Amino acid sequence: MNIDLKTPFLILGLCGLLLGLGCSGGTSAAPFNKASFDQKLWNACGDKRQFMILDIQTHHLHPGMDQSDVLTLLGKPDRSLSATEVSKARMDADAYWYYDIGLTPEAFDTAQFVVVFDGTGMVIETSVFEN
């Protein structure tokens, strides 16, 4: 009787790979791209903000906008820090504005939408930061 022991290990390895692919990237990145920006919902705060992030980054907020444009679009940030208060700040950054966007899908961490400004008050970058 010939038993090939490689087959069960191959199947287990493949299952692990598929499970890993299904879990990675599909969690924290998933909610940030499901809805169009709605200023009323954004200003109401809460978890609904996270669903608008990709639309904001793609269609509404872009590098080169000034702080007053961002205030008009997103309102007052929930928190702001100077670059000297941020660990690992960008070399050309002057200010960081943080907008709370609720719990991550795993419900372990809170997330924030971050808008980074240079010394002239122009947007140089946006990102999502999970605490």
N, CA and C atoms as an extended XYZ file, in Angstrom:
393
Properties=species:S:1:pos:R:3:atomname:S:1:resname:S:1:resid:I:1 pbc="F F F"
N         0.842       -1.174        0.000 N   MET     1
C         0.000        0.000        0.000 CA  MET     1
C         0.893        1.245        0.000 C   MET     1
N         0.693        2.117       -0.965 N   ASN     2
C         1.474        3.336       -1.121 CA  ASN     2
C         0.654        4.537       -0.643 C   ASN     2
N         1.122        5.215        0.378 N   ILE     3
C         0.435        6.401        0.886 CA  ILE     3
C         1.333        7.602        0.618 C   ILE     3
N         0.790        8.568       -0.094 N   ASP     4
C         1.538        9.780       -0.406 CA  ASP     4
C         1.256       10.824        0.673 C   ASP     4
N         2.222       11.056        1.549 N   LEU     5
C         2.039       11.982        2.664 CA  LEU     5
C         2.142       13.445        2.234 C   LEU     5
N         2.590       13.698        1.026 N   LYS     6
C         2.717       15.074        0.557 CA  LYS     6
C         1.349       15.702        0.290 C   LYS     6
N         0.392       14.919       -0.146 N   THR     7
C        -0.913       15.458       -0.521 CA  THR     7
C        -1.629       16.141        0.641 C   THR     7
N        -1.747       15.508        1.829 N   PRO     8
C        -2.427       16.211        2.918 CA  PRO     8
C        -1.735       17.517        3.300 C   PRO     8
N        -0.408       17.526        3.300 N   PHE     9
C         0.311       18.749        3.640 CA  PHE     9
C         0.123       19.817        2.565 C   PHE     9
N         0.056       19.408        1.325 N   LEU    10
C        -0.186       20.346        0.236 CA  LEU    10
C        -1.572       20.962        0.372 C   LEU    10
N        -2.566       20.153        0.698 N   ILE    11
C        -3.935       20.646        0.853 CA  ILE    11
C        -4.023       21.591        2.051 C   ILE    11
N        -3.412       21.211        3.169 N   LEU    12
C        -3.420       22.075        4.348 CA  LEU    12
C        -2.710       23.394        4.071 C   LEU    12
N        -1.600       23.344        3.374 N   GLY    13
C        -0.871       24.559        3.025 CA  GLY    13
C        -1.691       25.472        2.138 C   GLY    13
N        -2.368       24.886        1.158 N   LEU    14
C        -3.206       25.664        0.246 CA  LEU    14
C        -4.375       26.300        0.996 C   LEU    14
N        -4.989       25.543        1.909 N   CYS    15
C        -6.090       26.089        2.715 CA  CYS    15
C        -5.598       27.253        3.567 C   CYS    15
N        -4.433       27.102        4.164 N   GLY    16
C        -3.864       28.174        4.977 CA  GLY    16
C        -3.589       29.416        4.154 C   GLY    16
N        -3.064       29.219        2.957 N   LEU    17
C        -2.789       30.341        2.072 CA  LEU    17
C        -4.075       31.068        1.700 C   LEU    17
N        -5.093       30.326        1.333 N   LEU    18
C        -6.380       30.927        0.960 CA  LEU    18
C        -7.013       31.649        2.139 C   LEU    18
N        -6.930       31.053        3.317 N   LEU    19
C        -7.466       31.696        4.513 CA  LEU    19
C        -6.710       32.991        4.794 C   LEU    19
N        -5.411       32.949        4.670 N   GLY    20
C        -4.594       34.136        4.888 CA  GLY    20
C        -4.910       35.242        3.902 C   GLY    20
N        -5.101       34.888        2.655 N   LEU    21
C        -5.440       35.888        1.644 CA  LEU    21
C        -6.802       36.494        1.908 C   LEU    21
N        -7.723       35.672        2.384 N   GLY    22
C        -9.064       36.172        2.685 CA  GLY    22
C        -9.075       37.117        3.867 C   GLY    22
N        -8.140       36.953        4.785 N   CYS    23
C        -8.113       37.783        5.996 CA  CYS    23
C        -7.287       39.039        5.824 C   CYS    23
N        -6.259       38.997        5.027 N   SER    24
C        -5.390       40.168        4.918 CA  SER    24
C        -5.943       41.164        3.924 C   SER    24
N        -5.867       42.422        4.304 N   GLY    25
C        -6.282       43.484        3.401 CA  GLY    25
C        -7.776       43.632        3.278 C   GLY    25
N        -8.533       42.602        3.561 N   GLY    26
C        -9.971       42.689        3.421 CA  GLY    26
C       -10.637       43.250        4.644 C   GLY    26
N        -9.894       43.522        5.692 N   THR    27
C       -10.519       43.988        6.915 CA  THR    27
C       -10.402       45.496        7.047 C   THR    27
N        -9.261       45.984        7.437 N   SER    28
C        -9.165       47.411        7.709 CA  SER    28
C        -9.270       48.273        6.450 C   SER    28
N        -8.918       47.766        5.292 N   ALA    29
C        -8.995       48.562        4.071 CA  ALA    29
C       -10.408       48.587        3.497 C   ALA    29
N       -11.199       47.575        3.779 N   ALA    30
C       -12.502       47.421        3.151 CA  ALA    30
C       -13.472       48.568        3.385 C   ALA    30
N       -13.647       49.076        4.607 N   PRO    31
C       -14.708       50.068        4.792 CA  PRO    31
C       -14.382       51.431        4.199 C   PRO    31
N       -13.120       51.680        3.898 N   PHE    32
C       -12.737       53.012        3.490 CA  PHE    32
C       -13.054       53.317        2.029 C   PHE    32
N       -13.853       52.501        1.389 N   ASN    33
C       -14.104       52.755       -0.029 CA  ASN    33
C       -15.512       52.435       -0.482 C   ASN    33
N       -16.495       52.564        0.383 N   LYS    34
C       -17.823       52.091        0.019 CA  LYS    34
C       -18.882       53.161       -0.214 C   LYS    34
N       -18.611       54.422        0.040 N   ALA    35
C       -19.664       55.427       -0.081 CA  ALA    35
C       -19.122       56.732       -0.648 C   ALA    35
N       -20.017       57.460       -1.252 N   SER    36
C       -19.668       58.797       -1.744 CA  SER    36
C       -19.631       59.770       -0.575 C   SER    36
N       -18.829       60.810       -0.722 N   PHE    37
C       -18.731       61.829        0.320 CA  PHE    37
C       -20.063       62.549        0.456 C   PHE    37
N       -20.529       62.659        1.685 N   ASP    38
C       -21.752       63.380        2.016 CA  ASP    38
C       -21.403       64.309        3.176 C   ASP    38
N       -21.371       65.601        2.908 N   GLN    39
C       -20.907       66.560        3.902 CA  GLN    39
C       -21.765       66.546        5.168 C   GLN    39
N       -23.072       66.368        5.028 N   LYS    40
C       -23.939       66.318        6.213 CA  LYS    40
C       -23.619       65.111        7.082 C   LYS    40
N       -23.435       63.943        6.452 N   LEU    41
C       -23.062       62.753        7.223 CA  LEU    41
C       -21.675       62.915        7.846 C   LEU    41
N       -20.752       63.482        7.107 N   TRP    42
C       -19.398       63.702        7.631 CA  TRP    42
C       -19.460       64.603        8.864 C   TRP    42
N       -20.201       65.702        8.767 N   ASN    43
C       -20.280       66.645        9.881 CA  ASN    43
C       -21.031       66.076       11.080 C   ASN    43
N       -21.840       65.047       10.863 N   ALA    44
C       -22.529       64.386       11.974 CA  ALA    44
C       -21.576       63.485       12.753 C   ALA    44
N       -20.373       63.304       12.215 N   CYS    45
C       -19.314       62.467       12.820 CA  CYS    45
C       -19.737       60.998       12.857 C   CYS    45
N       -19.047       60.233       13.657 N   GLY    46
C       -19.385       58.825       13.810 CA  GLY    46
C       -18.724       57.920       12.799 C   GLY    46
N       -19.106       56.648       12.868 N   ASP    47
C       -18.498       55.594       12.059 CA  ASP    47
C       -18.781       55.713       10.564 C   ASP    47
N       -19.795       56.458       10.170 N   LYS    48
C       -20.117       56.565        8.748 CA  LYS    48
C       -19.025       57.279        7.965 C   LYS    48
N       -18.208       58.053        8.645 N   ARG    49
C       -17.129       58.774        7.966 CA  ARG    49
C       -16.171       57.827        7.256 C   ARG    49
N       -15.863       56.695        7.862 N   GLN    50
C       -14.853       55.810        7.283 CA  GLN    50
C       -15.232       55.296        5.900 C   GLN    50
N       -16.509       55.229        5.612 N   PHE    51
C       -16.951       54.718        4.317 CA  PHE    51
C       -16.730       55.722        3.186 C   PHE    51
N       -16.438       56.965        3.516 N   MET    52
C       -16.289       58.025        2.514 CA  MET    52
C       -14.836       58.351        2.167 C   MET    52
N       -13.889       57.727        2.839 N   ILE    53
C       -12.483       58.130        2.716 CA  ILE    53
C       -11.960       58.066        1.283 C   ILE    53
N       -12.162       56.969        0.602 N   LEU    54
C       -11.625       56.854       -0.762 CA  LEU    54
C       -12.222       57.913       -1.684 C   LEU    54
N       -13.513       58.170       -1.562 N   ASP    55
C       -14.140       59.194       -2.406 CA  ASP    55
C       -13.570       60.574       -2.088 C   ASP    55
N       -13.341       60.854       -0.813 N   ILE    56
C       -12.741       62.139       -0.435 CA  ILE    56
C       -11.364       62.262       -1.072 C   ILE    56
N       -10.547       61.221       -0.937 N   GLN    57
C        -9.188       61.268       -1.470 CA  GLN    57
C        -9.161       61.323       -2.994 C   GLN    57
N       -10.109       60.679       -3.634 N   THR    58
C       -10.112       60.590       -5.087 CA  THR    58
C       -10.751       61.806       -5.761 C   THR    58
N       -11.824       62.327       -5.175 N   HIS    59
C       -12.602       63.346       -5.874 CA  HIS    59
C       -12.707       64.711       -5.196 C   HIS    59
N       -12.359       64.811       -3.938 N   HIS    60
C       -12.642       66.063       -3.233 CA  HIS    60
C       -11.424       66.762       -2.629 C   HIS    60
N       -10.539       66.022       -2.027 N   LEU    61
C        -9.407       66.613       -1.324 CA  LEU    61
C        -8.124       66.156       -2.004 C   LEU    61
N        -7.292       67.092       -2.402 N   HIS    62
C        -6.087       66.718       -3.141 CA  HIS    62
C        -4.913       67.584       -2.722 C   HIS    62
N        -3.703       67.110       -2.949 N   PRO    63
C        -2.517       67.924       -2.645 CA  PRO    63
C        -2.608       69.280       -3.345 C   PRO    63
N        -2.177       70.309       -2.629 N   GLY    64
C        -2.225       71.663       -3.175 CA  GLY    64
C        -3.389       72.485       -2.643 C   GLY    64
N        -4.406       71.829       -2.065 N   MET    65
C        -5.512       72.583       -1.461 CA  MET    65
C        -4.992       73.267       -0.202 C   MET    65
N        -5.573       74.436        0.113 N   ASP    66
C        -5.122       75.101        1.333 CA  ASP    66
C        -6.042       74.768        2.509 C   ASP    66
N        -5.601       75.174        3.694 N   GLN    67
C        -6.321       74.826        4.920 CA  GLN    67
C        -7.763       75.331        4.918 C   GLN    67
N        -7.993       76.512        4.373 N   SER    68
C        -9.361       77.042        4.355 CA  SER    68
C       -10.279       76.175        3.486 C   SER    68
N        -9.748       75.636        2.372 N   ASP    69
C       -10.539       74.732        1.530 CA  ASP    69
C       -10.887       73.451        2.282 C   ASP    69
N        -9.934       72.941        3.056 N   VAL    70
C       -10.168       71.720        3.826 CA  VAL    70
C       -11.195       71.991        4.932 C   VAL    70
N       -11.106       73.153        5.577 N   LEU    71
C       -12.099       73.522        6.588 CA  LEU    71
C       -13.498       73.603        5.993 C   LEU    71
N       -13.605       74.171        4.809 N   THR    72
C       -14.900       74.273        4.138 CA  THR    72
C       -15.442       72.882        3.796 C   THR    72
N       -14.575       72.011        3.359 N   LEU    73
C       -14.982       70.665        2.951 CA  LEU    73
C       -15.295       69.760        4.138 C   LEU    73
N       -14.358       69.658        5.084 N   LEU    74
C       -14.465       68.668        6.162 CA  LEU    74
C       -14.797       69.252        7.531 C   LEU    74
N       -14.742       70.558        7.659 N   GLY    75
C       -15.000       71.172        8.949 CA  GLY    75
C       -13.757       71.150        9.830 C   GLY    75
N       -13.941       71.614       11.047 N   LYS    76
C       -12.834       71.687       12.001 CA  LYS    76
C       -12.357       70.285       12.352 C   LYS    76
N       -11.038       70.062       12.377 N   PRO    77
C       -10.533       68.729       12.728 CA  PRO    77
C       -10.827       68.406       14.202 C   PRO    77
N       -10.889       67.119       14.499 N   ASP    78
C       -11.104       66.695       15.879 CA  ASP    78
C        -9.852       66.922       16.720 C   ASP    78
N        -8.711       66.961       16.050 N   ARG    79
C        -7.443       67.182       16.730 CA  ARG    79
C        -6.447       67.680       15.694 C   ARG    79
N        -5.562       68.565       16.104 N   SER    80
C        -4.496       69.004       15.203 CA  SER    80
C        -3.188       69.056       15.990 C   SER    80
N        -2.106       68.719       15.307 N   LEU    81
C        -0.781       68.713       15.910 CA  LEU    81
C         0.208       69.374       14.959 C   LEU    81
N         1.220       70.008       15.535 N   SER    82
C         2.299       70.506       14.699 CA  SER    82
C         3.220       69.330       14.382 C   SER    82
N         4.015       69.476       13.363 N   ALA    83
C         4.926       68.395       12.964 CA  ALA    83
C         5.893       68.042       14.082 C   ALA    83
N         6.227       69.005       14.928 N   THR    84
C         7.153       68.725       16.034 CA  THR    84
C         6.526       67.819       17.087 C   THR    84
N         5.191       67.724       17.096 N   GLU    85
C         4.493       66.878       18.066 CA  GLU    85
C         4.220       65.467       17.537 C   GLU    85
N         4.552       65.216       16.277 N   VAL    86
C         4.259       63.940       15.629 CA  VAL    86
C         5.536       63.127       15.494 C   VAL    86
N         5.502       61.899       16.014 N   SER    87
C         6.678       61.047       15.817 CA  SER    87
C         6.710       60.598       14.360 C   SER    87
N         7.868       60.555       13.795 N   LYS    88
C         8.066       60.183       12.389 CA  LYS    88
C         7.301       61.100       11.433 C   LYS    88
N         7.345       62.387       11.709 N   ALA    89
C         6.683       63.353       10.829 CA  ALA    89
C         7.423       63.447        9.502 C   ALA    89
N         6.702       63.784        8.462 N   ARG    90
C         7.335       64.028        7.168 CA  ARG    90
C         8.278       65.211        7.278 C   ARG    90
N         9.351       65.165        6.521 N   MET    91
C        10.351       66.229        6.558 CA  MET    91
C         9.737       67.578        6.157 C   MET    91
N         8.823       67.570        5.174 N   ASP    92
C         8.243       68.815        4.679 CA  ASP    92
C         6.912       69.168        5.349 C   ASP    92
N         6.519       68.412        6.383 N   ALA    93
C         5.238       68.649        7.051 CA  ALA    93
C         5.351       69.741        8.100 C   ALA    93
N         4.253       70.476        8.259 N   ASP    94
C         4.186       71.516        9.280 CA  ASP    94
C         3.036       71.247       10.257 C   ASP    94
N         1.907       70.737        9.744 N   ALA    95
C         0.732       70.510       10.585 CA  ALA    95
C         0.007       69.247       10.151 C   ALA    95
N        -0.612       68.596       11.126 N   TYR    96
C        -1.404       67.380       10.913 CA  TYR    96
C        -2.793       67.603       11.490 C   TYR    96
N        -3.816       67.396       10.663 N   TRP    97
C        -5.200       67.476       11.132 CA  TRP    97
C        -5.776       66.072       11.165 C   TRP    97
N        -6.426       65.739       12.269 N   TYR    98
C        -6.989       64.404       12.466 CA  TYR    98
C        -8.510       64.492       12.565 C   TYR    98
N        -9.182       63.663       11.774 N   TYR    99
C       -10.642       63.546       11.812 CA  TYR    99
C       -10.979       62.123       12.258 C   TYR    99
N       -11.698       62.008       13.369 N   ASP   100
C       -12.090       60.686       13.858 CA  ASP   100
C       -13.050       60.034       12.868 C   ASP   100
N       -12.789       58.759       12.538 N   ILE   101
C       -13.667       58.048       11.601 CA  ILE   101
C       -14.212       56.757       12.191 C   ILE   101
N       -14.094       56.580       13.501 N   GLY   102
C       -14.728       55.449       14.169 CA  GLY   102
C       -13.808       54.263       14.376 C   GLY   102
N       -14.421       53.168       14.792 N   LEU   103
C       -13.682       51.933       15.046 CA  LEU   103
C       -13.319       51.244       13.753 C   LEU   103
N       -12.178       50.568       13.754 N   THR   104
C       -11.813       49.737       12.613 CA  THR   104
C       -12.780       48.551       12.569 C   THR   104
N       -12.899       47.869       11.452 N   PRO   105
C       -13.830       46.737       11.352 CA  PRO   105
C       -13.575       45.649       12.397 C   PRO   105
N       -12.337       45.528       12.845 N   GLU   106
C       -12.030       44.526       13.854 CA  GLU   106
C       -12.523       44.974       15.223 C   GLU   106
N       -12.908       46.255       15.363 N   ALA   107
C       -13.402       46.861       16.600 CA  ALA   107
C       -12.348       46.825       17.703 C   ALA   107
N       -11.079       46.783       17.328 N   PHE   108
C       -10.000       46.823       18.307 CA  PHE   108
C        -9.414       48.225       18.433 C   PHE   108
N        -9.396       48.953       17.345 N   ASP   109
C        -8.733       50.246       17.312 CA  ASP   109
C        -9.667       51.303       16.748 C   ASP   109
N        -9.364       52.547       17.071 N   THR   110
C       -10.057       53.647       16.420 CA  THR   110
C        -9.206       54.087       15.236 C   THR   110
N        -9.827       54.690       14.277 N   ALA   111
C        -9.112       55.150       13.090 CA  ALA   111
C        -9.351       56.645       12.918 C   ALA   111
N        -8.400       57.282       12.262 N   GLN   112
C        -8.496       58.699       11.982 CA  GLN   112
C        -8.047       58.970       10.550 C   GLN   112
N        -8.729       59.915        9.929 N   PHE   113
C        -8.325       60.403        8.619 CA  PHE   113
C        -7.387       61.574        8.881 C   PHE   113
N        -6.209       61.517        8.300 N   VAL   114
C        -5.177       62.520        8.575 CA  VAL   114
C        -4.902       63.350        7.325 C   VAL   114
N        -4.906       64.657        7.508 N   VAL   115
C        -4.549       65.577        6.431 CA  VAL   115
C        -3.263       66.277        6.866 C   VAL   115
N        -2.243       66.205        6.013 N   VAL   116
C        -0.928       66.759        6.332 CA  VAL   116
C        -0.707       68.019        5.488 C   VAL   116
N        -0.261       69.085        6.170 N   PHE   117
C        -0.018       70.368        5.508 CA  PHE   117
C         1.459       70.736        5.577 C   PHE   117
N         1.922       71.446        4.552 N   ASP   118
C         3.292       71.952        4.572 CA  ASP   118
C         3.313       73.312        5.268 C   ASP   118
N         4.469       73.959        5.262 N   GLY   119
C         4.639       75.245        5.936 CA  GLY   119
C         3.831       76.379        5.357 C   GLY   119
N         3.357       76.242        4.123 N   THR   120
C         2.534       77.287        3.510 CA  THR   120
C         1.043       77.025        3.694 C   THR   120
N         0.702       75.938        4.403 N   GLY   121
C        -0.705       75.618        4.645 CA  GLY   121
C        -1.365       74.836        3.523 C   GLY   121
N        -0.563       74.238        2.651 N   MET   122
C        -1.095       73.444        1.546 CA  MET   122
C        -1.061       71.959        1.888 C   MET   122
N        -2.084       71.231        1.433 N   VAL   123
C        -2.154       69.789        1.652 CA  VAL   123
C        -1.018       69.123        0.889 C   VAL   123
N        -0.293       68.228        1.571 N   ILE   124
C         0.742       67.451        0.895 CA  ILE   124
C         0.440       65.957        0.925 C   ILE   124
N        -0.500       65.553        1.805 N   GLU   125
C        -0.769       64.120        1.907 CA  GLU   125
C        -2.022       63.889        2.758 C   GLU   125
N        -2.711       62.791        2.461 N   THR   126
C        -3.797       62.318        3.326 CA  THR   126
C        -3.587       60.832        3.559 C   THR   126
N        -4.062       60.350        4.689 N   SER   127
C        -3.930       58.928        4.987 CA  SER   127
C        -4.919       58.538        6.082 C   SER   127
N        -5.003       57.231        6.320 N   VAL   128
C        -5.803       56.714        7.427 CA  VAL   128
C        -4.834       56.169        8.457 C   VAL   128
N        -5.039       56.574        9.700 N   PHE   129
C        -4.170       56.150       10.800 CA  PHE   129
C        -5.017       55.370       11.797 C   PHE   129
N        -4.583       54.156       12.100 N   GLU   130
C        -5.266       53.335       13.099 CA  GLU   130
C        -4.465       53.365       14.384 C   GLU   130
N        -5.141       53.716       15.480 N   ASN   131
C        -4.462       53.797       16.788 CA  ASN   131
C        -4.256       52.425       17.371 C   ASN   131
